[in-house]
Structures are given as C-alpha cells and as structure tokens.
C-alpha cells in the first residue's frame, strides 16, 4: 500500500512540475508580450524527462543543454545571415541539426526543433536563445533533483556508435526528404506541415527500431490529437472568450497528459505540438491540426518506405 501511495505521490509531483514549467513559460511570455519566450520543445523535454516512466533518450544532461544551445544559436544565425527562400532555410537548418545530432552521439532528437523553430517563424530576437537555454537548464535541474529524491530512476548514458559512411548517406536522404516536404509546405502556405516537432518525429521515424514506428497509426493519431487539443483550447478559450493563453495551455496540457497516461504512450513531439499551438499566428490556428495531420502522415509513410532496414 505504501509503495502505491509513494508512486502516486511521485507521479502527482512530476505532473505539478510539468504544469509549472509549461504554463509558467506561456504565462511569462503573455505577461511580457514576448512570444519568443515560448519554446514548444520544452513540452517534449518535459514529457520525455518528467512524465514518461523512463527517460526517453540515451543522453546526458550536459549534452542536452549543449545541443539545445548550439542549435538555438545556429537557428537564429540562419535567419540573420542566410538569404534565400524559407524552404531552403528550413532544409539547411535541418541539415545542420542532423550534423549536431550525429556529432553528439546521443538519441536526443529534440535539438532539431531548436534550430528549425526560429527559421520557420523567422525569429531574430535573442530572447529566443535565452529562453531556450534557461528553460532547458531548469528542466535538467528538476530532473537531477527528482533523481536524487528517488522519484525517478537515474538515467544512464552510453555513447551511440560512431557514425559511418552509411549513416551519412541516410542522413542526406532525410535532408532531401525534408527539402521536398518544406518546398511543398511553403508553396501551399501551410508551413506547419513541417512544424519543428514533426521534423523531430520524422528523424525518429527513420530509425527502424524506434518505438514510434511500431504503432504508426497510434503515433500519427496522438501527435494530431495533441495539436488539435492545443488549437481548440487556444481558439475557444483565448481567441473567442479572451481568457489568458496560460489557461488555454493548462487545459490543453491536462487533456494531453490524461490521454498519454491512459494509453501508456508517451510521445515527446506530441507534447510539443500542443505547446506550438499557443505560439503560431492566430490566422493559422483553425487549419493547424489539419496541417499537422497531413505532415505527420506523409512523414510516417515516407520513413516506412525508405527506411525499412532491420525491420
């Protein structure tokens, strides 16, 4: 009985911490009228490090912080200094993110969102970099503390194997796919078909051993439903009723966490899709879930067709 009580208390505390982090981020952004403070991938990191029963990536705290820092800076630099069409900038951002991902020798894919998000939104504000670093550091600190308190198992990190020529070839195939996806999305003026969390998910989909590929329909549905929940809550509570955005985020997060815990399926990019709904332009809110559905369905299908080895 005591064990069950402890587990329930630990889970409740981790959920409270998740609400504080995500709703606090959005509340501060709204209060200061600085949308660049919202870093949607924080929701993915929260799901993967605080909510999921096991740490979602093979990495270390230092490498998480370093990869987010490098990618956030590179993303803003692309917007500042790389001329060209948006789809080209997104493709270059994804390519550089893949390079960092391989060099870090971890499975921490959310770093890709950190480099693509400022490009997609054409963010030049250095507040974005500061927010990404501060929020990531806070989550990592919380993770270390709850490990020390015995609320979660301590994660272990083993470096992934060194990259090979084959790995580089597969990476270039992924980049080429993202280039095509981006060109189509930007041409259709539905750029959130290549939303950063979807590109994170696509990188995961391309690994034949990734658990997201084992149940492709469930994965597509969870990511889409999370985007839908975020969009509906923002549209209904904030746009229509004029209530605080932080309240819409809190309601969205509650629904998403109930869904994940009830299904015992924790997909970090799905959490980020919910949070991104709080940041996108108001005119895109209604079409956002459909854009996500199309994007994630195409990416899942392409990854299964092109990256079928070892299955």
N, C-alpha and C positions, 0 to 999 in steps of 0.2 A: 504493500500500500504506500509506504513512504517513498519507494522508488517511483511509483506512478505520480505521486504528488510532486516530487522533485523534477521529473520530466516535464510535467505540465507547467510548473513554475518557470523552468528554464525556457520552454517554448514561448510562454507569455512574455517573459522579459525580452527575448530576442525580437518578438513581434513589436513590442513597445519601442525598442531601439530602432527598428526599421521605420516605424511611423515618425519618430523624432527626426531621423536623418532625411527622409524623402519629403515629408510635409514641411519640415523646417527649411530645407533648401528652397522649396517653392514659395513658402511664406516670406522668406527674406528677399527673394527675387521680386515678389509682388510689392513688398513694402518699399523697397529701394527703387522700384521701377527699372530694374536691370535684368532683362530676360536672359542675358548671357550667363547669369549665375546658375541657371538651370542646366545641369549636366545629366541628361537622361540615363547615361550608362551607370550612374550611381545606383539606380534601381536594380540594374543587373548585378552589380557587385554586391549589393545588399542581399538579393535573393541567393546568390551563389555562396556568400560567406557567412550570412547570419541566419537565413531562413531554411535553406536546404539542410537536411540532416547530416550530409557530408560535404566538405569543402569541394566546390565544383571544378577546381583547376589544379593541375600539378605545377605549382609555382611557389614563390616565397613573397613575403610582404615587401621586401626591398625591390624585387623585380616588378611587382605590380605597380609600385609607386614610380619606379624609373621608367617603365614602359608608358604609363599614362603621361608622365611629364614630357618625355621625348615626343610622343605622338601629338599631344596638345600643342606644343610649340611648333612642330612641323606643320600642323594643320593651319594655324594662323599665318605662318610664313608663306604657305602656298597661296593663301588669299591675298597677301600683301604683294608678293613678288612674281607669281606665275601667271602670265597673261593667258588668255585663251577661253574657249568655251567651257561652260560649267561641267559638262560631261567629261571633258578632258581633265579638268582639275580633280574631279572625283576619282577618275581612273588612276591618276598619278598619286593621289592621296592613298588610295587602296594599295597600290604597288609599294609605296614607302612603308605603309603599315605592315604589309606582308614581310618586308625586309626586316623590320624591327622584331616582328613575331618570330621569324626564323632565327635571328641572331640571339634573341633572349633565351632560346631553348626551353620554353615553357609551353603550356597549353592555354595560357591566359589570352584568349582571343578578344575580349572587350577593348583592348588597346586600340583596335582598328576603328572603333566608334569615335575614340578621342581625336583621331586625325581627320576622319571624314566629316564629322558634325560641323566644325567651323567652316569647312569648304561648302557643304550643302547649304548652310544658312548665310554664307559669305560674311562670317564674323571676323572683324578686325580688332575687336575690343580685347585688351589684355586681361580684363576681368574674367574672361572665359578660362584662361590658363590658370589664374589664381584660384578660381572656384574649383576647377577640376582637381588641382593639387591639394587644396585644403580639405575638400570633401573626401577624396580618396584617403588622405592621411587619417582623417577622423574614423573612417570605417575600419582601416587597418588597426588603428589603436584600439577600437572597440573589440575587434576580433582577437587581438592579443590578450586583452583584459578578460574576455569571457573564456578564453582558453585557460588562463591562469586560475580562473574561478571554477573550472571544471564543468562549465555549462555546455561546452562542445569539445569534441576530440581535437587534440593538437594535430594540425596537418603536417604531413611530411612532404619534402620536395626532392625529387630525383631529376636531374637534368635529362631532357629528352635527347635522343641520339643526334649526333652531328648531322647537318644537312648533307644531302648527296646531290649529284647531278640530276637524278630523277626527281628529287624534291623541288629543285629549282624549275625543272620543266613543268611539273604540276602547278607550281606557283604561278608561272607565266600563263598557264591555261586558265587559272582562276582569274587572273588580272584581265585577260582577254574577255572572259565572260562578263566580268563587271563592266568593262568598257562598253560592251554591247548593251547590257542592261541599262547603263547610265544614259547612253545615247537615246535609247528608246524612251526612257522615263522623262528625260529633259525635253525631248521633242514633243511628247504628249502633254507637257506641262503638268505632269503628275510625278514630280521628283521624289515623292516619298515612297514610290515603288522601290527605290534604292535607299531607303532610310538607313542610317548607320547601323542600328541594331540588326537590320536584315542582312547587311553585309557581314556582320559578326556571325550571324546564324549561318550564312552561306559558307563561310570558311569552315565552320563546324560540320555542316552537311557534307562537305567534300572529303571528310575523313570517313572512310567506310566503317570504322569501328566506333564512330560517335553514336552515343545512345539516342540522339535526336532522330537519327535515320532509321532506327529500329521500328518506330511507330510514326511514319511520316504524316499520316492523316491527323493523328493526335497532336503532333508538333505544329502543323500548319494551323489547326483549329485553336490551340492555346495561344499562339502568337497573334492570330487575328482577333480572337475574343478579347485579349488584353488591350489591343489597340482600340477595339470597339467600345470597351468599358471606359477607357480614358476619354475617348471622343464624346461619348454620350454624356458622361458626367460633366465634362467641361462645357458642352453645348447647353445642357439643361440647367445646370446649377450656376454657371458663371455667365455665359453669354445671354441666356434667356432670363434668369432670375437675378443676375447681378451679384451673386454671392461670391465670397473670396475664392480665388483659384486654389488656395491651400485646402479649402474644404472639399472642392471637387477632387483634388489629389487624394485626400484622406479617404473619401468614399470609394474612389477607384481602387486604391491600394487595399482597402478592406475586402472588396469583392474579389480582387485578383488573388490575394493570399488565401481566402477561403477556397477558391477554385483550385489553387495549386495544392493546398494541404489535403483537400478532399480527394483529389485524384492521385496524390502522392507523386506528382510530376512537377519538377522544378526546372523551368527553362529560363535561365537568366535573361536572354534577349527579349523574352515576352514581357518581363517586368519593365525593361527599358522602353518597349513600345508603348506601354501605358503612360510612362512618365513623359515621353516625347509628345504625346497628345496635348500636354499642358504648355508646350513651347511653340508648336507650329503656328503659322499665320491663321488668324480666325477664319479667313475665307476657305481654308483647306480642311477645316475640322470635319465637315459633313462627308467629304469624299475620302478622308484619311483611312478609315477601315477598309474600304474597297481597294485603295492603292496598296495597302499592306497585304491584303488577301492575294491580289494579283502577283505582287512582287515575291512573296514567300512561296507561293505555289510554283511559280516559274523556277525559282532558285532551287527548290527541293527537287523538282523534276530534272532539271539540268544536272544537278550534282549526282543524282542516282544514275543517270545515263552515262555521264562522262567519268565518274569516279567510282567504278564498281569493283575495283580490285580488292581481293581478300574477303569478299562477302560470300 
